[in-house]
Amino acid sequence: QEDKEGSEKINTRPGKIILYSDAGFAGQKREIWDDVPDATSWELSHTISIRVIRGGWVMYEKPRFRGRKCVLAEGDVEIDNPWTAYGDTGDTGDTGQPRGSRPFRIGSFKRVVRDYRTPEISLFAEENGEGARLRFSGSAEDTRSRGQALAAASIIVHSGLWLLYSKPFFDDDPYVLEPGGYPNLKAWGAKDPSICSMHPIRLGCPVVERPGEPQVLIYETAAFQGRSFTISRDIYDLKRLPEPALPTVGSLRVLGGCWVGYEKEGFRGHQYLLEEGEYQDWRQWGGYSQELVSLRLIRTDFSDPALVLFEAMDFEEGPSVELSEALPNTQLAGYGTVTQSIHVLSGVWVAYEGPNYSGEQYILEKGVYRNCEDWGATDCHIASAQPILQVREHNLHFVSKILLFSEPDFLGDHVSFEEDQESLPKAFTPRSCRVRGGSWILFDGQDFMGEQHVLSEGEYPTLSAMGCLCSTAICSLKKVPL
C-alpha cells in the first residue's frame, strides 16, 4: 500500500473460490477466501468443479505451496485430476486404481493476484539478472524474431502471475512463475532457455454475488478480533450506534451485497469499494488510514452497465466517451484524464484517479454527476473506470443446447435437447455432436449412470473428439448447472 502522495495507490480485492467436490458443480461445496497451506484432508472425486470469483490462484500438488502447479484464473472450470496432465496417466501407482480415475488430493492453494497492478516481467540474457534485459507487461503469443526463439537465462517477475511457454501460441504445458527472482533455468524448472509465448493472469471487474442479501460482520479490531456486530443497512456514523458504538472498523467480513465504506461519518471522505469477502485490516480495503466510520449499501441494479464521461462541467460541449466495459486507461479511447461531469446510464461503476484502476476510487450509481464534488472528489482527474458485475449462477436468458448426429462430421439424422435426458431414442446412436450452449455430461448408461464425458461449448465431429471410445454408446445426458 503506497501513500496518497506516492505515484500510485494500489487497490486490492478480496479473494474467493467456490470448490465443488464433483463434476457439474455438484457435491460438497467449499468456499476458499485466502491461502490454504494444507488441503490434503479434503475428499474429492477425480473430477472437480471450481468457480473462481476473485483473484488469480495457484493450486499445488503438495502442502505448503510445493510441488507441481495448476493455475486458476477468474471463471468456471472443471478439472480432471490436475496432475494427470503431467504424464501420470496410464499407471496405477500404489492404489490399484488408474491415476486418471481415482480421487486426487490437492496439496494447497495460494492467492497470487490480489490487485490491479500491471503485470510485469523481465527476461535476462545471463544468469542472476545480468546481461541484456527485455521487459514485458502484456500477453505475447509469439516472441520469436526471424524464426529464433527468445532465450532467457534468468527472470524477475515484478508483479502478476505469469505463464511462460516453450512453444508459440501458448502451446504445451506452461512454466508458472509467481512474483520473485529466478536466477537460472533450474529455478523455474526449465532445461531449455527458449520462451516463445507468455501470458499474465489479471483480475477481472469487481463483482457482487448476493445483492439482495446484504450483510456485513464488523469487528472492533484487526484480524476479526474484539467485539463484533452484524449490519444489513446503511451506517451513518459508527460512533453514534447505541451498542456497541465503535470508533472505527478494525476488520470486517462482507457476507452479502456490495457496499461502500467511507473514511468519515455521513458518507464523506475517501471511498472504499467493499465486495463480498474478508478484510483483515484497513490495508486490505485500500485505506489511506485506519479510519472507516460509515458504510452504505449499493442498491442500484447492476445489469447492462453504461456511462458517459464528459470533459466539461454540466455536460456542456466538448470531448466525451461512452463506456459499456472496463477501460484501464481513458487515453486508450482518445480521451484525456480530465472529467468534470459524468452520466451513469445504467449499472454501477467505479471510477479511478489513476490508470489501471489505481489511486482514489469513486463509486458511481445510476444518475447524473454535474461536477467532481457530486462524486466526492476534490479534483477532476479520472484515468480509468470499470463496472461492478453481478455473478449469475442461474441466468434465465441463457439456453443450454446440444445437437446429436447419427453420423460423424455432423451428418445423418440429428436430435437436439435443451433439458436432461434420462435415455435417448432406442434407434438413435450419436456419432458426432455440437454443444450450442453451456456444458453437458454424456453417460454411457441410462439414468445418468456409467462412464461420464463432459463437453463444453463447441463442435465434436467424432466419438473420439467427444472423449469416447469407438465402442462406447451415449445413453443419457445432463446439463452442467450454470
C-alpha positions in Angstrom: 0.0 0.0 0.0 1.5 3.3 -1.1 0.8 6.8 0.3 -1.6 9.2 -1.4 1.4 11.3 -2.3 3.1 8.3 -4.0 3.0 7.6 -7.7 0.3 5.0 -7.4 -2.1 3.7 -4.6 -2.7 0.0 -5.1 -6.3 -1.1 -4.8 -6.5 -4.6 -3.5 -9.5 -7.0 -3.7 -10.6 -9.9 -1.5 -10.2 -13.4 -3.0 -12.8 -16.1 -3.3 -13.0 -19.6 -4.8 -16.0 -21.9 -4.6 -14.8 -25.5 -4.9 -17.2 -28.4 -5.6 -16.0 -31.9 -4.9 -17.7 -33.4 -8.0 -18.1 -32.6 -11.7 -21.1 -30.4 -12.8 -20.8 -28.0 -9.8 -22.2 -30.7 -7.5 -21.1 -32.5 -4.4 -19.7 -30.9 -1.3 -19.3 -27.1 -1.6 -16.3 -25.3 0.0 -15.5 -21.6 0.0 -11.9 -20.5 -0.1 -11.1 -16.9 0.9 -7.3 -16.9 1.1 -4.2 -19.1 1.2 -4.8 -22.7 2.3 -1.4 -24.2 3.4 -2.7 -27.8 3.6 -5.8 -29.1 1.8 -4.9 -32.8 1.8 -7.7 -33.8 4.1 -10.4 -32.7 1.6 -12.3 -35.6 0.0 -12.7 -35.1 -3.8 -13.7 -37.1 -6.8 -11.4 -37.5 -9.8 -13.2 -34.6 -11.5 -13.9 -31.4 -9.5 -15.6 -28.1 -10.4 -14.2 -24.7 -9.4 -15.7 -21.2 -9.6 -13.1 -18.5 -9.2 -15.0 -15.4 -8.1 -12.0 -13.2 -7.5 -8.2 -13.3 -7.8 -5.6 -15.3 -9.6 -4.7 -18.5 -7.8 -2.2 -21.4 -7.9 -3.3 -24.9 -6.8 -0.4 -27.0 -5.6 0.1 -30.8 -5.6 1.7 -30.7 -2.1 1.1 -28.9 1.1 2.8 -25.6 1.9 2.8 -24.5 -1.7 5.2 -27.1 -3.0 5.2 -29.5 -6.0 3.5 -29.2 -9.3 1.2 -26.2 -10.0 -2.2 -25.6 -11.7 -3.2 -22.0 -12.4 -6.8 -20.9 -11.7 -8.0 -17.6 -13.3 -11.3 -16.0 -12.7 -14.2 -18.0 -14.2 -15.7 -21.5 -14.1 -13.7 -24.7 -14.8 -14.0 -28.4 -14.4 -10.7 -30.2 -13.8 -9.9 -33.9 -14.0 -7.2 -34.9 -11.7 -4.9 -32.0 -12.5 -1.7 -33.9 -12.0 -2.5 -36.3 -14.8 -1.7 -33.5 -17.2 1.9 -34.1 -16.3 2.1 -37.6 -17.5 0.7 -39.6 -14.6 -2.0 -41.4 -16.7 -1.5 -45.0 -17.7 -0.2 -46.4 -14.5 -1.9 -47.3 -11.3 0.6 -46.1 -8.7 0.2 -47.9 -5.4 -3.6 -47.8 -5.0 -4.5 -50.3 -7.8 -6.7 -47.7 -9.5 -5.8 -45.9 -12.7 -4.5 -42.5 -11.8 -6.9 -40.8 -14.3 -10.0 -42.2 -12.4 -9.1 -42.3 -8.8 -9.8 -39.4 -6.4 -7.0 -36.8 -6.3 -5.6 -34.8 -3.4 -5.0 -31.0 -3.5 -2.0 -30.1 -1.5 -2.5 -26.3 -1.0 -3.9 -23.1 -2.5 -2.2 -19.7 -2.8 -3.8 -16.4 -3.9 -1.2 -14.8 -6.0 -3.0 -12.0 -7.9 -4.6 -9.6 -5.4 -4.6 -6.2 -7.0 -4.8 -4.3 -10.3 -1.1 -3.6 -10.7 0.1 -4.1 -14.3 1.8 -7.5 -14.6 5.5 -7.0 -15.3 8.3 -9.5 -16.1 12.0 -9.1 -17.0 13.9 -11.6 -19.0 17.7 -11.5 -18.8 20.3 -12.9 -21.3 22.6 -14.1 -18.4 22.1 -15.8 -15.1 21.5 -13.8 -11.8 19.7 -11.0 -13.6 22.8 -10.0 -15.6 23.2 -9.1 -19.3 20.6 -7.6 -21.7 17.1 -7.3 -20.4 13.7 -7.5 -22.1 10.7 -6.2 -20.1 7.1 -7.3 -20.8 3.8 -6.2 -19.3 1.3 -8.0 -21.5 0.5 -11.2 -23.3 2.7 -12.2 -26.2 1.5 -15.1 -28.4 4.8 -15.4 -30.4 8.0 -13.8 -29.2 10.2 -15.3 -32.0 12.2 -13.0 -34.2 13.2 -14.2 -37.6 12.4 -17.7 -36.5 14.6 -17.5 -33.5 13.1 -18.2 -30.1 13.6 -15.7 -27.2 16.1 -17.0 -24.7 16.2 -16.3 -21.0 18.9 -17.3 -18.6 17.3 -15.6 -15.6 13.9 -13.9 -14.9 12.5 -11.4 -12.4 8.7 -11.3 -12.0 7.9 -7.8 -10.7 4.2 -8.3 -10.5 1.4 -10.6 -11.6 1.3 -14.3 -12.2 2.9 -15.4 -15.5 2.6 -18.4 -17.7 5.7 -19.0 -19.9 5.6 -21.4 -22.9 8.5 -23.0 -24.8 6.3 -23.0 -27.9 4.4 -20.2 -29.6 0.7 -19.5 -29.3 0.5 -20.8 -25.7 1.1 -24.4 -26.7 2.2 -27.2 -24.4 2.3 -27.1 -20.5 3.5 -23.7 -19.2 6.0 -22.7 -16.6 4.1 -20.9 -13.8 6.1 -18.0 -12.3 5.0 -16.1 -9.3 6.5 -12.7 -8.2 10.1 -13.1 -7.3 13.6 -13.8 -8.8 14.6 -16.8 -10.8 18.4 -16.7 -11.1 18.8 -19.7 -13.5 16.8 -22.2 -15.6 16.6 -24.7 -12.8 14.8 -22.1 -10.6 11.7 -22.2 -12.8 12.1 -25.9 -13.8 13.3 -25.4 -17.4 16.0 -27.2 -19.3 15.8 -25.1 -22.4 16.0 -21.2 -22.2 13.6 -20.8 -25.1 10.5 -18.8 -24.4 8.2 -18.5 -27.4 5.0 -17.1 -25.8 3.8 -15.8 -22.4 0.6 -14.7 -20.7 -0.1 -12.9 -17.4 -3.1 -13.6 -15.2 -5.1 -10.5 -14.4 -8.0 -9.5 -12.2 -11.4 -9.0 -13.8 -14.0 -6.4 -12.8 -15.4 -6.2 -9.3 -18.4 -8.5 -8.8 -21.3 -9.0 -6.5 -22.9 -12.4 -5.8 -25.8 -11.8 -3.5 -27.0 -8.2 -3.9 -30.4 -9.0 -2.4 -29.0 -10.4 0.8 -27.0 -7.5 2.3 -25.0 -8.4 5.4 -21.7 -7.2 6.9 -20.0 -8.5 10.0 -17.9 -5.7 11.7 -15.1 -6.3 14.2 -13.7 -3.9 16.7 -10.0 -4.8 15.9 -7.9 -6.3 13.1 -7.9 -10.0 12.3 -11.6 -10.4 13.2 -10.9 -9.9 16.9 -12.8 -7.9 19.7 -16.4 -7.0 19.8 -18.5 -7.6 16.7 -21.9 -7.0 15.3 -23.9 -7.5 12.1 -25.4 -4.8 9.9 -27.8 -5.1 7.0 -28.5 -1.4 6.4 -26.6 1.9 6.0 -24.5 3.1 8.9 -24.3 6.9 9.0 -21.8 7.0 11.9 -20.3 4.1 13.8 -19.6 6.3 16.8 -23.3 7.0 17.3 -24.5 3.4 17.4 -26.3 2.7 20.7 -24.5 -0.6 21.3 -21.8 -1.4 20.7 -20.5 2.1 19.5 -17.1 1.8 17.8 -14.6 4.4 16.9 -13.8 2.8 13.6 -13.9 -0.6 11.8 -11.0 -2.8 12.7 -11.8 -5.6 10.3 -14.9 -6.9 8.5 -16.5 -9.7 6.5 -18.9 -8.8 3.8 -21.3 -11.7 3.6 -23.7 -10.3 1.0 -24.3 -7.3 -1.1 -21.8 -4.7 -2.4 -21.0 -1.8 0.0 -19.1 1.5 0.1 -17.0 2.3 3.2 -16.2 5.9 4.0 -13.3 7.5 5.9 -15.7 9.9 7.7 -19.2 9.9 9.1 -22.1 10.8 6.8 -20.6 9.1 3.7 -17.8 11.6 3.3 -14.0 11.3 2.8 -12.1 8.6 1.0 -14.4 5.9 -0.5 -13.6 2.2 -0.5 -15.4 -0.5 -2.5 -16.3 -3.4 -0.3 -17.1 -6.6 -2.3 -18.2 -9.8 -0.6 -15.1 -11.2 1.1 -12.8 -10.8 4.1 -10.8 -7.7 5.1 -8.4 -8.4 7.9 -7.4 -4.8 8.4 -7.6 -1.3 6.8 -4.8 -2.1 4.3 -6.9 -4.8 2.7 -9.8 -2.4 1.8 -7.2 0.1 0.3 -7.4 2.5 3.2 -5.3 5.7 3.5 -5.6 5.3 7.2 -7.4 3.2 9.8 -10.5 5.4 9.7 -13.7 3.8 8.4 -16.7 5.1 10.2 -19.7 5.0 7.8 -21.0 2.3 5.4 -23.6 2.5 2.6 -25.2 -0.4 0.7 -25.3 -0.1 -3.1 -28.9 -0.7 -4.1 -28.8 0.1 -7.8 -29.4 -2.6 -10.5 -26.0 -4.0 -11.6 -27.2 -5.1 -15.1 -26.2 -3.6 -18.5 -23.6 -1.1 -17.3 -23.1 2.1 -19.3 -21.8 5.5 -18.5 -20.5 8.7 -20.3 -17.6 10.8 -19.1 -17.6 14.5 -20.1 -14.6 16.7 -20.1 -16.7 19.8 -19.4 -18.9 20.6 -16.4 -22.7 20.1 -16.6 -22.4 18.0 -19.8 -21.5 21.0 -21.9 -20.0 20.8 -25.4 -16.6 19.1 -25.5 -14.9 15.7 -25.6 -16.8 12.8 -24.1 -16.5 9.0 -24.1 -19.2 6.4 -23.6 -18.3 3.1 -21.9 -20.0 -0.3 -21.5 -17.0 -2.2 -20.3 -13.8 -1.7 -18.3 -11.3 0.8 -19.5 -7.8 0.7 -17.9 -6.7 4.0 -19.3 -9.0 6.7 -20.7 -6.3 7.8 -23.1 -6.7 4.5 -24.9 -10.2 5.7 -26.0 -8.7 9.0 -27.3 -10.0 10.8 -24.2 -7.9 12.6 -21.6 -7.6 12.4 -17.8 -9.9 15.4 -17.0 -13.5 14.6 -16.3 -15.8 17.3 -14.9 -19.2 15.6 -15.3 -20.5 12.0 -15.5 -23.8 10.5 -16.6 -24.3 6.9 -15.4 -26.9 5.5 -17.7 -27.2 2.1 -16.1 -25.4 -0.3 -13.7 -22.8 0.6 -11.0 -19.3 1.9 -11.8 -16.0 2.5 -10.1 -14.0 5.4 -11.5 -10.3 5.8 -10.5 -8.0 8.7 -10.2 -5.1 6.8 -11.8 -4.7 4.4 -14.8 -5.1 0.6 -14.3 -7.7 1.2 -11.5 -5.2 2.8 -9.1 -5.4 5.8 -6.8 -8.6 7.3 -5.3 -11.7 5.5 -6.2 -15.3 6.8 -6.6 -18.4 4.5 -6.7 -20.9 5.8 -9.2 -24.6 4.6 -9.2 -27.2 5.4 -11.9 -27.7 9.1 -12.2 -26.1 12.4 -13.2 -22.9 14.0 -11.6 -22.6 17.6 -12.8 -19.2 18.2 -11.2 -16.5 16.4 -9.3 -17.9 17.3 -5.9 -21.0 15.3 -6.8 -19.0 12.1 -6.8 -16.9 13.1 -3.7 -13.7 14.2 -5.4 -11.6 17.4 -4.8 -10.3 17.4 -8.4 -11.4 16.3 -11.8 -8.9 13.5 -12.6 -10.4 10.3 -13.8 -8.0 7.9 -15.7 -9.7 4.5 -15.6 -13.2 3.1 -14.9 -14.8 -0.3 -14.7 -18.3 -1.7 -13.9 -19.3 -3.8 -11.0 -20.8 -7.0 -12.4 -23.2 -9.5 -10.9 -22.3 -13.1 -10.7 -25.2 -15.0 -12.2 -25.3 -18.7 -11.3 -28.7 -19.1 -12.9 -29.2 -16.8 -15.9 -32.8 -17.3 -17.1 -31.9 -15.9 -20.6 -29.2 -18.5 -21.2 -30.2 -21.6 -23.1 -28.1 -24.8 -22.9 -28.5 -26.8 -26.1 -26.9 -29.9 -27.5 -27.3 -31.4 -31.0 -26.5 -35.1 -31.6 -25.9 -36.5 -35.1 -26.2 -40.2 -36.2 -23.0 -40.0 -38.4 -19.5 -38.4 -38.0 -18.9 -34.9 -39.2 -22.5 -33.8 -38.3 -24.1 -35.9 -41.0 -27.2 -38.2 -40.9 -30.2 -37.7 -38.6 -30.0 -35.5 -35.7 -31.8 -34.7 -32.4 -31.5 -31.7 -30.2 -32.1 -31.2 -26.4 -32.3 -28.3 -24.0 -33.1 -30.4 -20.9 -31.7 -33.5 -19.2 -32.4 -36.8 -21.0 -32.6 -40.0 -18.8 -32.4 -42.0 -22.0 -32.0 -41.4 -25.8 -34.3 -42.8 -28.5 -33.5 -46.5 -28.9 -32.9 -46.4 -32.6 -30.5 -43.4 -32.4 -26.8 -43.8 -31.9 -24.8 -40.5 -31.7 -21.5 -40.3 -33.6 -20.9 -36.5 -33.5 -22.4 -33.5 -31.7 -22.5 -29.8 -31.4 -22.8 -28.1 -28.0 -24.5 -24.8 -28.6 -24.7 -23.5 -25.0 -23.3 -24.4 -21.6 -21.6 -27.7 -20.9 -23.1 -31.2 -21.0 -22.3 -34.5 -19.3 -22.7 -37.6 -21.5 -23.2 -41.0 -19.9 -22.8 -44.4 -21.4 -25.6 -45.8 -19.3 -29.2 -44.8 -18.9 -30.4 -42.7 -15.9 -27.1 -40.9 -15.8 -25.1 -43.9 -14.9 -21.8 -45.3 -16.1 -18.8 -43.6 -17.6 -19.0 -39.8 -18.0 -17.7 -37.4 -20.6 -18.0 -33.6 -20.0 -18.3 -31.5 -23.2 -18.1 -27.7 -23.2 -19.5 -25.4 -25.9 -18.0 -26.4 -29.3 -18.0 -29.0 -32.1 -17.2 -32.7 -31.8 -17.0 -34.3 -35.3 -16.2 -37.9 -34.0 -16.7 -40.0 -30.9 -13.0 -39.7 -30.1 -13.3 -35.9 -30.2 -16.1 -36.3 -27.7 -13.7 -38.3 -25.5 -15.5 -41.6 -26.1 -14.1 -44.9 -27.1 -15.3 -46.2 -30.5 -17.4 -48.9 -28.8 -19.0 -46.5 -26.3 -22.7 -45.7 -26.7 -24.2 -42.5 -25.4 -27.3 -43.4 -23.5 -28.2 -40.4 -21.4 -27.1 -36.8 -20.9 -27.4 -34.0 -18.4 -26.7 -30.2 -18.4 -24.0 -28.8 -16.2 -25.7 -26.3 -13.9 -24.9 -22.7 -14.6 
